[in-house]
Amino acid sequence: MIFEQLTAGGCQSYLIGCADSCTGVLIDPEISLIDRYLSLASRDGLRIHYLIDTHTHADHFTATRQLARQLDVPVAMHRESPAPFVDLRLDDGEMLAVGKLRLQVLHTPGHTRDSMCLRIEDRLFTGDTLLMGATGRTDLPSGDPEALFDSLFNRVCRLDPALKVHPAHEYKGRSHSTLAQEMAENTRLQVKDASAFVTMMRNLNLSMPTHITEALRTNMSGGKTVAQMLSEAAAVVPFMSLAELKARIEAESAELIVLDVRERDAYEQGHIPGARHLPRGQMELRVNQDLPDPTRRIVSCCEFGRISTLATATLREMGYQRAVALDGGMKAWREAAYPLRAGRDP
Ligand SMILES: [Fe+2]
């Protein structure tokens, strides 16, 4: 079995492959690692056949949907998953064939209703049902401590104790443990009384994961993260550096239109000398009047350089093929002590 473990801020993902057939599967891929998964798969001589999420993640951004589009392969999740982009809805006791490997599905609700563990040979991919020295929490949407108790004690702990445990999270740098080790040492697995377990889970008082709203919004719907929107825009937009723009302004280059896309207050407090003001929110409605010549060279700027990237992508989509974005924003411009003007758009 080919086995690669990747980590992104404590989130673990796995590329598993059958060396005989060059068939692979990705478990819990994370959006920032897409290029690494694809590079590793080709280095290992694998073609990925399935993209699997062990559950609806509330704390990381799944890459399954984007990879499914890129690779034209199905996304597999438990049938309880709310995500509309799931192609293959799995149920307890079913298997996926990955070349000669058999990937066995155990429905283990509790952390979420759609949580599952995946067994491949001597390894158990536990998602957030069982972590090393802990379990997944049960206070996020569709979490249920009673169900987790049942999944852990009546399903997972009855499996072969020699199984290697590979969870979806690990923050201490350990690669795996074994089921025997967890049953002996995991403090949560020592609470063998259901009501005591439920009380313990209800009193963990954990803080909410960062980005929970965005993670649930995108993972449950297949929508894009803000970072994805920005990186897609940045991929089709050229940039100009702060120093280059400053030099061109000082040379009084008339060909360049500097377009400030911030709100009025920010513009009036201080803008690049000569910059025109066209707030991003009004852009589509005002371009015909404000920018009648689509062949003009335009540099758009905003406070941090993110909104201007999106605005430039919109301008290019509308036909302004010489629109570029300032690399950095007005904050960096001010910090560099570059020239500023205050007041209204002339
Ligand atoms: Fe989770």
Residues whose N, C-alpha, C, O or C-beta is under 5 A from the ligand:
A	BS01	LIG	T56 H57 A58 D128
